[in-house]
Amino acid sequence: MDANNARSLQHHIEQVREGKRRFENAYQAVARMVLNESAATEKVLVNGKSTYDFKIFRTLPKHVIGMYDEINSFVSFVKDAAEGGSSREMAFVLVGEPGNGKTFFVDYLCALYRNFIAREENRRYTFNIQNLTELGSYGKIRSLQSQTFEDPMILAMNLFESSERNKRFLCESAGFSDEQIEKLYLNFRPLGACSDYIVNEIRDYAKGDAEKLMSFFEVVPVPLSESMGSMTGKYSAKDKITSSAVDLLGDESIQRLLHISDQNNPYRFDLRRGALARVAGGGIHFSDEIFKNKKDLVQVYLGVIQNRNIEIDGFRWPLDTLIIATSNNSEFNRFLAEKEEAPIVDRCRICYVAHNTDYRLQEQLTLYAIGGEAKTTLTKEKLHQDPNLNSAASAAVVLSRLPRSEKLTPIETMKLSAGEVAGEKSIKTLAEVIDSLNHEPDITKRFGQKGLGQRNLGRAVQLLMETSETNEGQCMFAYDIFKSIERVILDYVSEANERAKFLDDLKIAKGLYRERIMTEMFNAYMDEPHAIRKDVMNYVNMIIGIDAEDLGPDRMWKYKNPQTGELKALKIDERYIQSVEDRLGLKTREQMESFRTSIRKIYGQKLSTDREYDFMDNLELVKAVTDVRLKSDIAGAGSLIGALANRTNEENQKLYDRIINAMLEKLGYCRTCAQKTVEYFCTKSDEN
């Protein structure tokens, strides 16, 4: 037989020996994809604990946000299975609240895997069996394909009846060394029932002639089709009447029975009718809401997960599949309550998926909920987005996901969870809180397990966009998102205690929005987008320079800006420092020194990793600086509110116009949200 024929079995075997084609199981392929040398892995600090971030999950335009612990669990599971560990006989099941990204994660993984397999060096191959008319027992069926996309190397290892004969064949015909053959046989499995039956027939027909035997086989790439469910397939739970084991395993084919004369031939079963056979050649099978399936289907999964076989009428077809499933908490708990179903849970690696609790990362998720395309009103006018909308929505949903604790306030928990400064409280305190909560037997009481999910946020954005105020003003005004979230809480949260907590969290989020607007108004008044940022950094630099040895009587301090490297001069204004610290409630000399030391320490630590660090995450400091500047520059926020609210005289009108112009030109507002923001600033609502 012509070994140079690109579709011959001989050619494929030689390509594998030379390392140009691969023979590996599904776990090894996924592990290689994730842990590839070109796929960056870096250490990150999440909620006070060091973990790994696998950059491959952040590559596509709409990628996975956060989920560090869950991704680490998955990678560890796949790696263990790839190295022959106990995970090989298990399914990976993601359990959690609806709308926290379980299905999105699996769909994303499948998309990555399809892209990975589509590359020439990672291609999966299977075989067609041709010239069936020569055998005489297949009617008009001239050729057929391995129903479970078996690898040609599996065929090569089962080509002859004895294992020794197969090893000798690989050694003599393709030049495999004993070491290479030993490595190949680590992934040995028998052929599926129909392939094995037909190979036996061909073996008898060829009468020991290896060349004649191999002429019946043609090596072809496994088709990569998302819509057909080959290589990556999804099975969603159906109701008790419409679901059937046929959907997973396949069934007897009437068309094939018309051609096949031998009733014992297992090829009469059409396995491709089921979802499993289409991913059996090194693919990923995704079972959505696995525990919603009726009992007999769950029993089918038990057999498939444990034995890695499709079994029909005593015939077996081995699988090479990574099985991933999802389930929500209530279905999983209901399933656990039925004690007789314990064996299936025993065969699953359960990974509890929490909501995202990092409000900085949530801002990226909120962008997904709002949508990336240009928005229009119902009358097709361009719809503007308030620059504060994302932060307001993100803070509101993240606060709802944070459990109450005696050691930390909700805002402290939120800031520490995002890796930011929270006054005197350290990340260690948060780690202790999380650790104690994660000992709760009730999963829903653990950190980040309860709260408003991504779907609830999506509903709130929809409600915001359908209101007459949004459409008439042609702007998605940030404060209106709170009304929408409140509506979602009242309509979709059924449990009374949860609802009360979420409404309390919404009040806290409104308070944070109020503080943000105070900062924004000062920036607008100063006609400078980063006016407060500069003042905060001035305070920080002043308390660093106040004890400098070269400080002259004019209180001027020269220093090298570590962010830009340029030499700068700063006048140390002790009255300004004193005013900021008064606003922070620091009364005694000891308290002031302690606070200054903590600021200097934070600055030293942050600069080593982030040269652009600006202390804007320190809400207490930002609020204090804002209050001081509003008081000194405009004789208090009260008088600015009065001037903006009462525009009967020309001077007040000029101030109002100047602030509105600054908001339009430099701060990203439109006329609607600029005016509404000024109106909100002039009220006393939501002051913490």
N, C-alpha and C positions, 0 to 999 in steps of 0.2 A: 504493500500500500504506500501511496505517495505521502511521506512524512512532511513534505513542504506544503501540502494542502492545508491552508489556514484553518479549515473546519474539521480536520481529521483529529481523532482522539490521540493519535501518536504525537502530532504537532503540539497539542495542548499539554500533554504530559511533559514534553521536552521544555516548553515555555515555563512550566511550574518549576522544573528542576533548575533552570537558569535564573529563576527569580523574576522573570518578566510578567508572570501571572501569579496570582496568589491562591493558596488553599488554606482557608481559615474559617472558623465558625462565626456566628453572628456576634457573639460577645467580643471575640478578638477584634473583629472589624470595627465595632462601635468604640471599644477601648482605644484602638489605634487612632481612630478619628479624633477622639477627645484629647488623648494624651500625646498626639503627634508633636514632634519637636517644633514644628512651625506654629503650632497653636500655643499661644503664650499662656502661662499659668503664673499668677502672682498672689502673694499673701495679702489678705485684707483683714481689718479689724471690724468685726460685726458684733454689736451689743457687748463689747468688752472682751470678746474671745477671738483669737486668731484663727482664720480659716482660709481656704483657697478659693480664688476666683478663676474659673476656666473661661478664657476669652472667646473660645469658639461659640459660646452661647450668647455672645454680644455682637455677632458679626453682621447678620442680615439687617436690612433697614428697620423692620419692626421686630425687635429682639426681646429676649427675656430680661426683665428688670428685677434686680435683687435675687431672691430665692437661693442665697448662698448655701445655706445648710442643706436644702433639698437637693441641689445640684451635687454637692459633696457626697451626700448619701448615695445618689444614683451612680456617680462615677466610681465610688468605692464598691458598690454592688456589681457593676459591670466588670471592673478590674478583677474582683475576686472570682467571678464566673469565668473570665478569660483565662485565669490561672488554674482552673480546674477545681475551684472551691465549691462549697455547698450551695452558693447562689445559683449554680448551674441548673439546679432542680427547683428553682423558685420563680415566682413572678414578682415584679416590682409594682407595688400598689400605692398610689398617692391618695391620701384621705384628707379631706378638709372641707371647710365651708364653701358654698357655691360662690363663684365669682372671684376666687383668689388665684387663678392662673394655672390650675392643674392641667386642663385640656390644652391650653395655649402652650404650655411647656412641652407636652408630648407631641403636639402638631409641629412645633418648632424643631424638636429633635428629629422627627421623621423627615422634615424638609432638609435639614442638614445632612442626614444620612443619604437621602436621594441624590443630593449634590455630590456627596463624597463618592458614592458608587458609580455615578455618571462619568467620573474621571477614568481615563483609559487604564491607568495603572491599578485601579481598584475594582475594575469590572468583575461582575459575577457571571459565571458561565454555567450552562446546563447542556443537556444533550437531546437531540431528536433521534428516534429509531426509525430508519427508512427501509425501503424495499420489503415491506411487510407482505406484499403479494406473493413473494417467493415462499413464504411459510404456508400460505394457502388456507389459514384458518381465521383470516381477518376481513373477509368479504372485500368491500371496496375501500377499506381503510388502508391507504398506501404508506402513511407515515404517522407517527404520533410523538408527542413530547413528554418528557418526564413530568408527571402530574404535580410533583412537589418540587420542581426545579432543582433536582439533585445535581450536585457538583460532578463534573466528569471524572474527578479524582476518586469519588466514591464508587463510580462505575468501574474505574480501573482496579480498585481494591477488591471488587466483587466479580471481576470478569470471568474468573475460573472458580471451580467449586472449592478447591482447597486454598487456605490462607498462604501456605508455603509456595504454591504455584503462582499466586498473584504477586508475592514479594519477589520471586525469581523473575517474573515477567517485567516488573518495574526496574529491577536491577539490570537485566540483560538488554531490554529494548530501549530504555531511556537513560541508562547509566546512573541511576540513583545509588548513593552510597548507603551502607547499613545504617549509619547515623541519620541520614535524611529519611529513610524508610521508617525508622523508629519514630521520628518526629511526625511523619505523615499519619501513622497509625494511632497517634494520640487522639485524632479526630475521626477515627474509623467508625462507621455505622453501617448496618446492612442496607441494601437497596429496599425501596418501598415494594409492597406486595406485587403491584402490576409490573413494575420494571424488572423485578426479580423473576417473575413468571415468564416474561417475554425473553429475557436474557437466557433463561434455561432452554427455551424453545430454539433460540438462535444457536446456542452452544451445541445442541443436538444436531441441528441442521449443518453447522460448520464442521462437525466431526473432528474437533481438536485443532483445526487450521486457524491459528491466531489472526492471520491477515484477513481471512474470509470473515471471521467473527467481528473484527474491528470495522470492516467495510459497512456494517449495518448502522454504525453510529456517526452522528454529525454533531460537532460541538458548536453551540450558538450562545450569544450573550442572553442573560435573563432580561426580559422586557422590563423597563422602568416606567410604570404607568401609575400615577397617583389615582386617577379616576377608576382604573380597573382593580386597584388594591393590590398590585404586585409589588413585592419588596417592602412596602409599608402599607399595611391595611388596617382599617378601623371597623370594629363591630360595636354598634350602639345597642344598649339594652332595649328590647321591645316589650310589648305587653304579653300577657300569658297566652293569648289566643294565636297571635301572629308569629311569635318566636318559635323556632324549632332547631333541633340539633343539626338539621340539614344545612342551616345558614352557616354553621361553623365547619362541619365535617364533609359535607357533600352527600350525594345519594346515587342510587342506581339510575343509569341513563337508558331510556327506552331506545333512543337512536342507536346506541352502541350495541344493544342486544339484537338489533336487526341485522348487524354485520357479523358479530362474534358467534361462532358456532359452538364453542366450548363454554358451557354454563358455569364452569368452575374458574374461568378466567377473571381475576380481580379487576381487569381493565373495564369491566362492565360498570364499575362505580365511577361516577364523574366527581372527582374531588374538588375540581376548580369551582364547583357550585358553592362550596364552602369558603369561608374567609381564611381559614388556616393554611390550606394548601398553597395559596397564592403568595404566602410569605415564608413558606417552609424552606426555601433555599438561602437561608442567611438573612432573613428580613426581620422587621419589627411588627409584631401584632399588638394593636392598641384596643383594649376592651374598655369602652366608655361606660361608666356606672356599672361595673361588673356585678355588684351585689343586688342590683335591681332585677337581674335575670331570674327566671323561675328556677326552682330547685334542680330539675333535670339538666338544665344548661350549666348550672354551677358545677354539677357532678361531672359533666363533660370536661369543663375547665380543670377540675381536679386531676382527671386522668391525663389531660394534655400537659399540664404543668409538671406533674410528677414523673410521668413516663416518657414525655416528649414524643408521643406517638399519636397519629390519627388512627383510631380503631373502628372498623365497621365489619360486622359479621365475622369477627375473629381474624380478619386481615389487618395487617399493620403497615403504616407508612411513617418511618421516623422523621422527626422535625428538627430543623436547625433554626430556631426562632427565639428572639428576645421578646418576652411577653410583658407589656406594661399595661396597667389598668388604673382607673380612677374610681373614686366613690365619695359621696358626701357623708358627713358625720352621721346624720340620722339613719341613713340606709345601712351604714356599717355597724352602728350600735344595735339596730334591729337584727342584723344578721348574727352578731356576736351573742345576742340573747338566746338564739336558737342553738343550744349547746351541741346538738348532733351535727352541726355544720362546722365544728372546730377543725377537721382535717384540712379544709381549703385554706383557712386563715393560717394554719400551721405551715402551709406551702407558699405563703406570701411574705415578702419583706415589706412591712407596712411603714410608710413614710408620712408622718403627719405634716401637712402643708399649712403654714401660718400665712396670714395676710401680711402684706408689706407694711412695716412700721417705721420706715425711714422717710420722713416727709420730703427730704430732698430728692430721693429716688421716686417718691410718689408724684412729684411734679412731671417726671417723664411719663409715668403711667396716666396722669391726667391729660397729657397731650394726646395719648392714644384715645381716651374717652371723648375728648373734644373733636378729634379728627384733624388730619393734616391738610385737607383740601380747603380752598377758599370758601368761606361761608357766605350765604346770601339770605335775605329775609324772604318772607312768603311772597312778596311782590318783586322778587329778583333783584333787590337793591343789595349793594355790598354791605356785609355785616361785620362790624368792628368788634374786636375782643379787648376788653378792659385789661391793661397790663397787670392788674392785681387779681384777675380771675383765677389763674392757675394756683397761685399761692393760697388764696382763700379756700378754694375747693380742696386742695391737698391737705391743708392743716385740719379742716373739718373731718374728712374721712379718716385720717391717720389717728386723730384724737379718739375717735369712736372705737378704734382697734386696740387701744392701750388699756389694760386692766387697771383698776384703782389699786393704790398701794399706800400704806401708812408712811413708808420711808421717802416717797417722792411725790411731788405734785404732778398732775397731768402734763403741764408744760415742761417740767424738768425731765420727766420720762421721755417726752417727745424729742427734746433737744439731745439728750444723752443717746437715744436710739439712733439719731442721725450723726452721732460722733462729734457733737458740738459741746460748747461750754454751758454748764447749767449752774452758775453761781458756785457755791462751796461744794456742791454734790459731785462725786466722782463717778466715772464709768463703772467702778467696782461696785458701787451701791446698786446700779442697774443690773449688773451681772448677778448679784445676790438675790434681787427681786425676781429675776427671770428663773434662776435656779430653784427658788422655793415654789414658784408657780408651776414649774415643769414637773414637780413631784405630785401634782394633783392627778388622781386617777381619772377624773372627768376631763377629757381632752379639751372640751370647750372652755375650761377655766384657765388653760395654759396661756402663756404670753402670745398675743397676736392672733389667737384662734377665733375670737368673736369680733364682729365689727361690720361696718358698711363695706361691702365688696366692690369690685370694679364694675359689676353690672348695675349696682345701686347708684354709683357715681354716673354711669352712662345715662341712667334714667333721669337723674337730676339735671344733667346737661340738656337732655331732650325737653324736659319741662321748662327749663330756662329759655330755650330757643322758640318754644311755641307761645310764650306769653305776648300779649299785645304791647307791653312796655318795650320788650326787646325788639319787636318788629317795627314799631313806630319810631323808636329812638335809633334804630339801625345799629344797636350796640349791645353786646352781652355784658351788662354792668355787673361787677364783681359782687356787690352786696346782695343782689337778687339770687345768687347761687345758694345763699343760706335759706331763703324761703323755699327754694326747690328741694334742698336736702331735707328740710323739715317736713315737706309734703311726702317725700319718699319714706322717711322714718314713720310717719303716721299711717301711711298706706301699706307699707310692706313689712314692717317689724311687728310681729304679732304678740311677742312676749312683753308684758307690762314693765318689768324691771329693766329689761334691755332698752326699751323705748325711752324710759325716764333717763337712763344713763346717757344715751345718744343725744337726747335733747339738752342735757347739761353740758355735754362735750361741745355742742353747737354754740352754746353761750360763750364758752372759753375761746372757741375759734373766732367768734365775733369780736371778742376783746383783743385778740392778736391782730385782727384786721384793723381795728381802731388805732392801735399803736403804729401799724404800718402806714396808715393814712396820715398820722401826725408827722412822720418822717417825710412822706411824699410831699406834704404841704410846705414843710420847711425847705425842701429841695426846690420846690416851685417858687417859693418866696425869694430864695437866694438866686434863682435863675441858673441853677447848677445841678445836673442830675445826680452828682455824688457829693453834695455839700455836707450831708451828715457823715458820710464815710470819712471825708477829710477831717472833720471835727473830732470824730472818734479816734482817728489815728494821731491827731494833734495831742489829745489827752494822753494816749499811750506813750508817745514820744516824750511828752513833758515829764511824766512820772519816771521815765527811764533816765532822762537828763537832769532831773532835779538835784541829784546827789553827785553830779559830775565834778571832778576836781578843777577843770578849766573853766568853770562858770564864773564869768566876770560880774562886776556890780550892775551892769546893764541887763543881767539875767539872760543874755544871748548864749545859746548853745549850738556849737557847730558839730554836725554828725554826718556820717555817710549813710545814706538811705540804703538798707540792705535789699530792698526790692528793686531799686533801679541802679544802685551803685554810685549815684551822684552825691556830691557834697551839698548839704543843706544847712541853713541857719534857722533856728527856732527860738522865739522869745518865751521863756518859761513864765507863764501867767499863773501865779499861785492862787489868785482869786477865782480863776476859771476852774482850776483843779479842785479847790475847796467847794465851789458851787456844785460840780458834778458829784462829788462824794457826799455832799449833803442830800442831794436828790436820791442817792443810793441808800440813804439811811445810815451812813457811817458817822457815828457821833464822836467816838473816842479816838485818840491818837493810835492806839493799838489796832483798832478795827481798820483804820485807814492804811496803816503800814501792812497789815495782813492782806488787804485787798490789792494793794499795789504790788506786793511780792507775788501774789497769785497771777496778776496780769503779766508781770515780767516773765514769770515761769512759763506761762502759756505761750507768750510771744517767742521765747527761746525754743520751745518744743515745736511749735507750728512752723516756724521759719525753716527748720531743717527739712521738712517734707513739702511745704507749700509756700513759695516765696511771695505769693499774691495774697496771703492771709490778711484780712482786714478787720477782724473783730465784729463784723456785722451780724454774726450769729449769736453774739452775746446780747440778748434782748434787753436785759436790765441796764447795761451800759449804754446801749443805743437810745433807750427811752430817756435815761438821765441826761445825756448830751442833748437830745432833742428838746427836752423841757428847758434846760439851761439856755440854749440858743434862742428858743422862742421867747423866753422871758427877757433876755438881755437885748436881743435885736429888735423885738416888736412889742416890748413892754407886756409880755405874757401872751399865752395862747388865747386867753379870754378876749383881749383887745383886738387880736387878729380875727377871731370869730365874729366879734362885734362889728368890725370894719367890713368884713365880707358879707355879713348878714344884713347890715343896714347900709345900703348903697344910695342913700338919698343925696349925699353931697358928692361933689366932683372928685375929691381926693380918694374917697373910698371906692368909687367906680373905677378910677385909674388903677388902684391897687388890685381890684378884682380882675380887670382886663389884663393886667401884667401877669398875674398868677395863671389865668386861663391860657394866655399865649405861651407861657413857659411850659405848661402841661401839654399843650398841643405840639409845640415845636421840638421840645427836648425830652419829654418824659413818655411819649408814646400814647397819649390819650387822644380820643376824638372829642368833639364838642359835647356830645351827650354825656359820656362818662366823666369828662372834666367837670361839667356843671353839677352832675349828680354827686361827684366826690366832694366838691366844695360844699354843697348843701349838707351832705352827711357830716362833714367836718364841723359845720356850724351847729349841729345838734349835740346833745349831751349823751346820746344813747351809747350803750356797750362800753362804758368806761369801767375798767377793772378796778 
